[in-house]
């Protein structure tokens, strides 16, 4: 967990991870949720990668960064940073849920008298989901950026995990917008914009990292990032993995993600 100046690579990875919401928007037009079981494995894989990286690599790395300057309390600082990351994620979830239930969006056979109310719900769901995902994606962008500045290999793994995670997010935005407007370009636009705050989060991370924070406090911020990533894995990725497939497929994905990132760390170590 050194501190190389690979800001450009970190920012590019964050942008690419954010843009995958547009892929989800495109998938929404050609397939239904019942045909997206591959996402169950993919989301489980993402969760396994993010949990393993957070607990096995980022936390020890944060301790190393803080130990030199705070030898007697560095473990408490890392613990506090991790808790802060959890609290930030919990507060975001409290004020804005991370996604809407797509079951109603895929049910075209609603009774006629419910169509007007259904139309209103779809419009509101699409807009609120886009806003909620913009807020959710901000700390994800910061997590991708800061992780990459510490270790490019880990950053790529985190970016892939978040990119897979963003595909169903794009679907959850595009479906209601498309059903309301009937225009694919609007749905694609909203889906793509919902991921734009990830590079904005990267810019915020760059500002904090390069200008405002003393180098040794980066360890505390990395512990916070680990808390955010762990919460995302348990609160968002795993429930979505089960929703898009079944729990057995999710477990296959989780174990595959853990083994993949573990092997990659051995190979590059």
PyMOL commands that set and color helices and strands:
alter all, ss='L'
color gray80, all
select helices_A, chain A and resi 7-27+33-35+37-67+74-95+104-106+112-150+152-181+184-193+197-212+215-244+247-268
alter helices_A, ss='H'
color red, helices_A
deselect
rebuild
show_as cartoon
